[in-house]
Amino acid sequence: MPVGRFIGGIAAVLWRPDQDRYLILRRAATKDFGAGHWETVTGRVDQGEGYIEAVHREVREEIGVEVTIEFIIGVTHFYRGDTPSAENELIGAVFCCTTTDPDAIRLSLEHDAQRWVTAAEAVAEFPERWLGHVIARADLMNRMLPDELRSVMQAEGYAF
């Protein structure tokens, strides 16, 4: 494929440390892509915006809370549709986040249900979808990432 356009995207996996659970959201039936599927907060990076700004904006828009980015889980590359093209190619970054008030979460019209699940529940329910894999990796990183490294990443930020 020639050099050209693509969509920048983010996913924010919300972790609730006090319950060791992760937030999943069901896409509303009105959505053009993946209606009825479970996901995390996801969205596009707007023109002139970086990935970090997009995480905070999308979380505010979709669930109405502020978050702290704990770490980057990984990156993704896929096509939003059956036929790969520059118009539906997405390159994204996936972040693990926390919020100080998980009970304040309010869904936008993009989603019609929410659940807090353990990593084991996510893997069991979504074994072949990205959601189970991403939550399993977030859970592993939450357990293995040294506090010192997490502190440095939060203090210095993620953008260079």
Residue frames as a rotation matrix with the C-alpha (Angstrom) as fourth column:
MET 1
0.586 0.810 0.000 0.00
0.810 -0.586 0.000 0.00
0.000 0.000 -1.000 0.00
PRO 2
-0.032 -0.635 0.772 1.40
0.531 -0.665 -0.525 3.44
0.847 0.393 0.358 -0.83
VAL 3
-0.815 -0.251 -0.521 2.34
0.572 -0.484 -0.662 6.07
-0.086 -0.838 0.538 1.73
GLY 4
-0.409 0.738 0.536 -0.82
0.161 -0.520 0.839 7.94
0.898 0.429 0.094 2.61
ARG 5
-0.185 0.472 0.862 -3.47
-0.818 -0.560 0.131 8.56
0.544 -0.681 0.490 5.19
PHE 6
-0.411 0.247 -0.878 -4.53
0.472 0.881 0.026 6.53
0.780 -0.404 -0.479 8.17
ILE 7
0.569 0.662 0.488 -6.57
-0.199 -0.465 0.863 7.08
0.798 -0.588 -0.132 11.31
GLY 8
-0.716 -0.695 0.066 -4.83
-0.188 0.101 -0.977 7.55
0.673 -0.712 -0.203 14.66
GLY 9
0.388 0.918 -0.079 -6.73
-0.206 0.170 0.964 5.92
0.898 -0.358 0.255 17.49
ILE 10
-0.669 -0.527 0.524 -6.61
-0.633 0.035 -0.773 5.27
0.389 -0.849 -0.357 21.21
ALA 11
0.310 0.725 -0.614 -8.07
0.165 0.595 0.786 2.79
0.936 -0.345 0.065 23.65
ALA 12
-0.435 -0.362 0.824 -8.23
-0.729 -0.396 -0.559 3.47
0.529 -0.844 -0.091 27.38
VAL 13
-0.023 0.342 -0.939 -8.56
0.353 0.882 0.313 0.42
0.935 -0.325 -0.141 29.62
LEU 14
0.074 0.117 0.990 -9.91
-0.742 -0.657 0.133 1.63
0.667 -0.744 0.039 32.96
TRP 15
-0.319 -0.289 -0.902 -8.61
0.375 0.836 -0.401 -0.33
0.870 -0.466 -0.158 35.94
ARG 16
0.540 0.510 0.669 -10.28
-0.505 -0.440 0.743 -0.19
0.673 -0.739 0.020 39.33
PRO 17
-0.428 -0.879 -0.211 -7.45
-0.356 0.378 -0.855 -1.08
0.831 -0.290 -0.475 41.78
ASP 18
-0.505 0.246 0.827 -9.71
-0.856 -0.021 -0.517 -1.35
-0.109 -0.969 0.221 44.85
GLN 19
0.493 0.730 0.474 -11.60
-0.588 0.681 -0.437 -4.23
-0.641 -0.064 0.765 43.18
ASP 20
-0.573 -0.798 0.186 -8.94
-0.281 0.405 0.870 -5.35
-0.770 0.446 -0.456 40.68
ARG 21
0.149 0.715 0.683 -11.48
0.690 0.420 -0.590 -5.06
-0.708 0.559 -0.431 37.86
TYR 22
-0.895 -0.442 -0.063 -11.54
0.210 -0.541 0.814 -3.50
-0.394 0.716 0.577 34.42
LEU 23
-0.089 0.897 -0.434 -14.33
-0.281 -0.440 -0.853 -1.48
-0.956 0.046 0.291 32.81
ILE 24
-0.875 -0.050 0.481 -15.93
0.439 0.335 0.834 -2.79
-0.202 0.941 -0.271 29.63
LEU 25
-0.386 0.708 -0.591 -18.57
-0.442 -0.705 -0.555 -0.94
-0.810 0.047 0.585 27.62
ARG 26
-0.230 0.382 0.895 -21.13
0.735 0.671 -0.098 -2.23
-0.638 0.635 -0.435 25.12
ARG 27
-0.979 -0.146 -0.143 -21.27
0.009 -0.729 0.684 -0.23
-0.204 0.669 0.715 21.89
ALA 28
-0.237 0.954 -0.185 -24.74
-0.362 -0.263 -0.894 1.13
-0.902 -0.146 0.407 21.24
ALA 29
0.053 0.387 0.921 -26.86
0.665 0.674 -0.321 -0.38
-0.745 0.630 -0.222 18.46
THR 30
0.913 0.356 -0.198 -26.65
0.136 -0.724 -0.676 2.96
-0.384 0.590 -0.710 16.63
LYS 31
0.130 -0.952 -0.278 -22.86
-0.425 -0.307 0.851 2.70
-0.896 0.007 -0.444 16.09
ASP 32
0.634 0.105 -0.766 -21.62
-0.772 0.034 -0.634 2.20
-0.040 0.994 0.103 12.52
PHE 33
-0.023 -0.731 -0.682 -18.84
-0.454 0.616 -0.644 -0.23
0.891 0.294 -0.346 13.49
GLY 34
-0.782 -0.407 -0.473 -19.04
0.124 0.641 -0.757 -2.99
0.611 -0.651 -0.450 16.10
ALA 35
-0.179 0.792 0.584 -22.56
-0.831 -0.439 0.341 -2.26
0.527 -0.424 0.737 17.36
GLY 36
0.805 0.594 -0.002 -23.38
-0.467 0.635 0.615 -4.48
0.366 -0.494 0.788 20.34
HIS 37
0.314 -0.778 -0.544 -19.74
0.457 0.626 -0.632 -5.49
0.832 -0.050 0.553 20.89
TRP 38
0.916 -0.125 -0.383 -17.98
0.337 -0.281 0.899 -5.00
-0.219 -0.952 -0.215 24.22
GLU 39
0.259 -0.843 0.472 -14.93
0.539 -0.279 -0.795 -2.74
0.802 0.460 0.382 24.27
THR 40
-0.212 -0.342 -0.915 -13.08
0.894 -0.446 -0.040 -0.18
-0.395 -0.827 0.401 26.34
VAL 41
0.602 0.252 -0.758 -13.11
-0.011 -0.946 -0.323 3.57
-0.799 0.203 -0.567 25.79
THR 42
-0.229 -0.657 0.718 -11.92
0.839 0.241 0.488 4.01
-0.494 0.714 0.496 22.20
GLY 43
0.757 0.531 -0.380 -11.69
0.251 -0.774 -0.582 6.87
-0.603 0.345 -0.719 19.79
ARG 44
0.518 -0.528 0.673 -9.82
0.767 -0.062 -0.639 8.70
0.379 0.847 0.373 17.10
VAL 45
-0.256 -0.668 -0.699 -6.99
0.721 -0.614 0.322 11.16
-0.644 -0.421 0.638 17.52
ASP 46
0.803 0.595 -0.036 -8.19
0.448 -0.643 -0.621 14.51
-0.393 0.483 -0.783 16.19
GLN 47
0.360 -0.652 0.667 -6.10
0.667 -0.321 -0.673 16.61
0.653 0.687 0.319 13.82
GLY 48
0.049 -0.456 0.889 -3.58
-0.308 -0.854 -0.420 18.67
0.950 -0.253 -0.182 15.84
GLU 49
0.630 0.247 0.737 -3.98
-0.775 0.138 0.616 16.43
0.050 -0.959 0.279 18.89
GLY 50
-0.514 -0.819 -0.255 -1.56
-0.742 0.573 -0.347 13.88
0.431 0.011 -0.902 20.33
TYR 51
-0.274 0.372 -0.887 -2.34
0.164 0.927 0.338 10.44
0.948 -0.052 -0.315 21.71
ILE 52
-0.807 -0.073 -0.586 -2.25
0.584 0.048 -0.810 11.59
0.087 -0.996 0.004 25.35
GLU 53
-0.821 0.543 -0.176 -4.68
-0.493 -0.829 -0.263 14.45
-0.289 -0.129 0.948 24.75
ALA 54
-0.355 0.701 -0.619 -6.93
-0.617 0.322 0.718 12.07
0.703 0.636 0.318 22.82
VAL 55
-0.587 0.120 -0.801 -7.04
0.514 0.819 -0.254 9.63
0.626 -0.561 -0.542 25.75
HIS 56
-0.862 0.215 -0.459 -8.20
0.333 -0.443 -0.833 12.33
-0.382 -0.870 0.310 28.16
ARG 57
-0.665 0.638 -0.388 -10.72
-0.734 -0.653 0.185 13.82
-0.135 0.408 0.903 25.71
GLU 58
-0.396 0.526 -0.753 -12.23
-0.358 0.666 0.654 10.47
0.846 0.528 -0.075 24.68
VAL 59
-0.690 0.138 -0.710 -12.58
0.637 0.581 -0.506 9.32
0.343 -0.802 -0.489 28.31
ARG 60
-0.834 0.409 -0.370 -14.34
-0.070 -0.744 -0.665 12.58
-0.547 -0.529 0.649 29.23
GLU 61
-0.541 0.641 -0.545 -16.63
-0.829 -0.298 0.473 12.31
0.141 0.708 0.692 26.19
GLU 62
-0.322 0.393 -0.861 -17.52
-0.273 0.832 0.483 8.63
0.906 0.391 -0.160 26.60
ILE 63
0.010 0.330 -0.944 -17.71
0.727 0.646 0.234 8.12
0.687 -0.688 -0.233 30.38
GLY 64
0.593 0.453 0.666 -17.50
0.086 -0.858 0.507 11.60
0.801 -0.243 -0.548 31.90
VAL 65
0.913 -0.328 -0.243 -14.50
0.258 0.002 0.966 11.25
-0.317 -0.945 0.086 34.25
GLU 66
0.521 -0.847 -0.108 -10.89
-0.817 -0.458 -0.349 12.38
0.246 0.270 -0.931 34.44
VAL 67
0.965 -0.219 -0.142 -8.17
0.238 0.962 0.134 9.71
0.107 -0.163 0.981 34.40
THR 68
0.304 -0.952 0.022 -4.54
-0.758 -0.227 0.611 9.17
-0.577 -0.203 -0.791 35.24
ILE 69
0.690 -0.182 -0.700 -2.60
-0.470 0.623 -0.626 7.21
0.550 0.761 0.344 32.64
GLU 70
0.771 -0.381 0.510 -0.81
-0.314 0.469 0.826 4.39
-0.554 -0.797 0.242 34.46
PHE 71
-0.392 -0.901 0.186 1.13
-0.188 0.276 0.943 2.97
-0.901 0.334 -0.278 31.50
ILE 72
0.000 0.296 -0.955 1.00
-0.999 -0.042 -0.013 2.13
-0.044 0.954 0.296 27.81
ILE 73
0.414 0.250 0.875 -0.26
-0.339 0.935 -0.106 -1.43
-0.845 -0.253 0.471 27.24
GLY 74
-0.367 -0.536 0.760 0.70
0.545 0.538 0.643 -1.67
-0.754 0.650 0.095 23.58
VAL 75
-0.548 0.146 -0.824 -0.10
-0.628 -0.723 0.289 -0.63
-0.553 0.675 0.488 20.03
THR 76
-0.011 0.633 0.774 -2.56
0.353 0.727 -0.589 -1.84
-0.936 0.266 -0.231 17.42
HIS 77
-0.712 -0.122 -0.692 -3.05
-0.582 -0.449 0.678 -1.79
-0.393 0.885 0.249 13.66
PHE 78
-0.517 0.596 0.615 -6.28
0.575 0.774 -0.266 -2.86
-0.634 0.216 -0.743 11.95
TYR 79
-0.939 0.311 0.148 -8.87
-0.039 -0.522 0.852 -1.90
0.342 0.794 0.502 9.35
ARG 80
-0.596 0.803 0.023 -12.35
-0.216 -0.133 -0.967 -0.73
-0.773 -0.581 0.253 10.32
GLY 81
0.375 0.753 -0.540 -14.20
-0.817 -0.007 -0.577 -2.72
-0.438 0.657 0.613 7.71
ASP 82
0.717 0.032 0.696 -13.96
0.117 0.979 -0.165 -5.67
-0.687 0.200 0.699 5.36
THR 83
0.681 -0.462 0.568 -11.83
0.663 0.060 -0.746 -4.07
0.310 0.885 0.347 2.63
PRO 84
0.109 -0.717 -0.688 -8.50
0.770 -0.377 0.515 -2.54
-0.628 -0.586 0.511 3.71
SER 85
0.367 -0.046 0.929 -8.06
0.707 -0.636 -0.310 1.04
0.605 0.770 -0.201 2.53
ALA 86
-0.718 -0.667 0.199 -6.48
0.430 -0.650 -0.627 4.31
0.547 -0.365 0.753 3.64
GLU 87
-0.252 0.714 0.653 -9.92
-0.486 -0.677 0.553 5.51
0.837 -0.178 0.517 4.73
ASN 88
0.765 0.634 0.112 -10.37
-0.428 0.371 0.824 2.72
0.481 -0.678 0.556 7.30
GLU 89
0.144 -0.801 -0.582 -6.79
0.508 0.564 -0.651 1.91
0.849 -0.201 0.488 8.36
LEU 90
0.844 0.179 0.506 -6.25
-0.324 -0.582 0.746 2.60
0.428 -0.793 -0.433 12.07
ILE 91
-0.157 -0.896 -0.416 -2.97
0.408 0.325 -0.853 2.76
0.899 -0.304 0.315 13.97
GLY 92
0.624 0.571 0.533 -3.54
-0.254 -0.497 0.830 3.06
0.739 -0.653 -0.165 17.68
ALA 93
-0.674 -0.738 0.018 -2.08
-0.188 0.148 -0.971 3.04
0.714 -0.658 -0.239 21.16
VAL 94
0.408 0.795 -0.449 -3.70
0.213 0.395 0.893 1.33
0.888 -0.460 -0.008 24.14
PHE 95
-0.521 -0.556 0.648 -3.37
-0.399 -0.512 -0.760 2.80
0.755 -0.654 0.045 27.64
CYS 96
-0.099 0.462 -0.882 -4.18
0.827 0.531 0.185 1.57
0.554 -0.710 -0.434 31.15
CYS 97
-0.493 0.032 0.869 -5.85
-0.206 -0.975 -0.081 4.31
0.845 -0.219 0.488 33.21
THR 98
-0.482 0.428 -0.765 -7.35
0.871 0.333 -0.362 4.87
0.100 -0.840 -0.534 36.63
THR 99
-0.126 0.479 0.869 -9.86
0.013 -0.875 0.485 7.39
0.992 0.072 0.104 37.93
THR 100
-0.945 -0.252 0.210 -10.27
-0.178 -0.143 -0.974 8.69
0.276 -0.957 0.090 41.45
ASP 101
-0.464 0.851 0.246 -14.06
-0.581 -0.082 -0.810 8.30
-0.669 -0.519 0.532 41.28
PRO 102
-0.998 0.044 -0.052 -15.18
-0.011 0.652 0.758 5.21
0.067 0.757 -0.650 39.33
ASP 103
-0.412 0.907 -0.088 -18.70
0.777 0.299 -0.555 5.59
-0.477 -0.296 -0.828 40.72
ALA 104
-0.089 0.335 -0.938 -19.01
-0.167 -0.933 -0.318 8.90
-0.982 0.128 0.139 38.83
ILE 105
-0.940 -0.306 0.150 -18.86
0.072 0.251 0.965 7.17
-0.333 0.918 -0.214 35.44
ARG 106
0.135 0.970 -0.200 -21.75
-0.168 -0.177 -0.970 8.19
-0.977 0.164 0.139 33.17
LEU 107
-0.365 -0.270 0.891 -22.16
0.697 0.556 0.454 6.65
-0.618 0.786 -0.014 29.73
SER 108
-0.599 0.177 -0.781 -22.51
-0.563 -0.787 0.253 8.78
-0.570 0.591 0.571 26.62
LEU 109
0.489 0.856 -0.166 -24.80
-0.686 0.260 -0.680 7.75
-0.539 0.446 0.715 23.77
GLU 110
-0.080 -0.615 -0.785 -21.93
-0.923 0.342 -0.174 5.72
0.376 0.710 -0.595 22.27
HIS 111
-0.877 -0.250 -0.410 -22.51
-0.075 0.915 -0.397 2.91
0.475 -0.318 -0.821 24.79
ASP 112
0.059 0.981 0.184 -25.61
-0.580 -0.116 0.806 1.37
0.812 -0.154 0.562 26.33
ALA 113
0.962 0.212 -0.175 -24.14
0.016 0.590 0.807 -0.79
0.274 -0.779 0.564 29.12
GLN 114
0.057 -0.967 0.248 -21.10
-0.749 -0.206 -0.630 -1.09
0.660 -0.149 -0.736 31.35
ARG 115
0.948 0.128 -0.291 -19.55
0.085 0.779 0.621 -3.84
0.306 -0.613 0.728 33.48
TRP 116
0.198 -0.911 0.362 -16.51
-0.979 -0.198 0.039 -4.20
0.036 -0.362 -0.932 35.70
VAL 117
0.941 0.101 -0.322 -14.79
-0.147 0.982 -0.122 -7.54
0.304 0.162 0.939 35.04
THR 118
0.455 -0.843 0.286 -11.72
-0.235 0.196 0.952 -9.34
-0.859 -0.500 -0.109 36.31
ALA 119
-0.264 -0.639 -0.722 -8.97
-0.925 -0.045 0.378 -10.18
-0.274 0.768 -0.579 33.85
ALA 120
-0.895 -0.056 0.443 -9.93
-0.023 0.997 0.080 -13.86
-0.446 0.061 -0.893 34.09
GLU 121
0.066 0.990 0.122 -13.56
0.344 0.093 -0.934 -13.02
-0.937 0.104 -0.335 33.23
ALA 122
0.390 0.029 -0.920 -12.46
-0.678 -0.667 -0.309 -10.93
-0.623 0.744 -0.240 30.23
VAL 123
-0.648 -0.700 -0.299 -10.22
-0.734 0.470 0.490 -13.71
-0.202 0.538 -0.819 28.90
ALA 124
-0.731 0.423 0.536 -12.97
0.274 0.900 -0.338 -16.32
-0.625 -0.100 -0.774 29.38
GLU 125
0.273 0.952 -0.140 -15.67
0.283 -0.218 -0.934 -14.21
-0.919 0.215 -0.329 27.73
PHE 126
0.872 -0.014 -0.490 -13.56
-0.420 -0.538 -0.731 -12.75
-0.253 0.843 -0.475 24.90
PRO 127
0.416 -0.777 0.473 -10.87
0.199 0.585 0.786 -15.38
-0.887 -0.233 0.398 24.18
GLU 128
-0.067 -0.432 0.899 -10.48
0.952 0.242 0.187 -14.56
-0.298 0.869 0.395 20.49
ARG 129
0.724 0.334 0.604 -11.14
0.513 -0.845 -0.148 -10.84
0.461 0.417 -0.783 20.56
TRP 130
-0.178 -0.857 0.484 -8.65
0.240 -0.515 -0.823 -8.10
0.954 -0.031 0.297 21.30
LEU 131
0.377 0.410 0.831 -10.53
-0.586 -0.588 0.557 -7.15
0.717 -0.697 0.018 24.48
GLY 132
0.998 0.002 -0.066 -9.58
0.046 0.696 0.717 -10.27
0.047 -0.718 0.694 26.44
HIS 133
0.345 -0.937 0.053 -5.96
0.844 0.285 -0.454 -10.06
0.410 0.201 0.890 25.31
VAL 134
-0.106 -0.366 0.924 -5.61
0.044 -0.931 -0.364 -6.36
0.993 0.002 0.115 26.13
ILE 135
0.629 0.389 0.673 -7.12
-0.628 -0.256 0.735 -6.73
0.458 -0.885 0.084 29.60
ALA 136
0.909 -0.359 -0.213 -4.94
0.415 0.835 0.361 -9.78
0.048 -0.416 0.908 30.32
ARG 137
0.016 -0.952 0.307 -1.83
0.745 -0.193 -0.638 -7.80
0.667 0.239 0.706 29.35
ALA 138
0.080 0.075 0.994 -2.94
-0.376 -0.921 0.100 -4.80
0.923 -0.382 -0.045 31.43
ASP 139
0.923 0.325 0.206 -3.46
-0.317 0.337 0.887 -7.10
0.219 -0.883 0.414 34.39
LEU 140
0.607 -0.773 -0.183 -0.02
0.773 0.628 -0.091 -8.68
0.185 -0.086 0.979 33.99
MET 141
-0.187 -0.696 0.693 1.62
0.434 -0.691 -0.578 -5.27
0.881 0.193 0.432 33.69
ASN 142
0.463 0.425 0.778 -0.27
-0.498 -0.601 0.625 -4.01
0.733 -0.677 -0.067 36.75
ARG 143
0.998 -0.057 -0.008 1.21
0.042 0.626 0.779 -6.88
-0.040 -0.778 0.627 38.74
MET 144
0.492 -0.861 0.129 4.74
0.868 0.496 -0.003 -6.74
-0.061 0.113 0.992 37.31
LEU 145
0.321 -0.377 0.869 5.48
0.368 -0.796 -0.481 -3.07
0.873 0.474 -0.117 36.64
PRO 146
-0.391 -0.534 -0.749 7.79
0.898 -0.043 -0.438 -1.71
0.202 -0.844 0.496 39.37
ASP 147
0.587 0.650 -0.482 6.32
0.765 -0.640 0.068 1.19
-0.264 -0.409 -0.873 41.36
GLU 148
-0.097 -0.725 -0.682 9.47
0.260 -0.680 0.685 3.22
-0.961 -0.111 0.254 40.67
LEU 149
-0.881 -0.216 0.421 9.03
0.439 -0.045 0.897 2.93
-0.175 0.975 0.134 36.92
ARG 150
0.024 0.971 0.237 5.32
0.955 -0.092 0.281 3.71
0.295 0.220 -0.930 37.12
SER 151
0.480 0.117 -0.870 6.12
0.599 -0.768 0.228 6.82
-0.641 -0.630 -0.438 39.19
VAL 152
-0.564 -0.757 -0.331 8.70
0.192 -0.510 0.839 8.05
-0.803 0.409 0.433 36.67
MET 153
-0.716 0.341 0.609 6.30
0.674 0.107 0.731 7.53
0.184 0.934 -0.307 33.74
GLN 154
0.364 0.925 -0.114 3.53
0.920 -0.337 0.202 9.44
0.149 -0.179 -0.973 35.52
ALA 155
0.330 -0.299 -0.895 5.83
0.444 -0.788 0.427 12.26
-0.833 -0.538 -0.127 36.67
GLU 156
-0.638 -0.708 -0.303 7.56
0.029 -0.415 0.909 12.74
-0.769 0.571 0.286 33.31
GLY 157
0.287 0.803 -0.522 4.58
-0.677 -0.216 -0.704 11.96
-0.678 0.555 0.481 31.10
TYR 158
0.287 -0.051 0.956 4.50
0.360 0.931 -0.058 9.79
-0.888 0.361 0.286 28.01
ALA 159
0.945 0.096 0.312 5.17
0.326 -0.312 -0.892 12.22
0.012 0.945 -0.326 25.18
PHE 160
0.016 -0.986 -0.168 8.65
0.733 -0.102 0.672 13.10
-0.680 -0.134 0.721 23.92
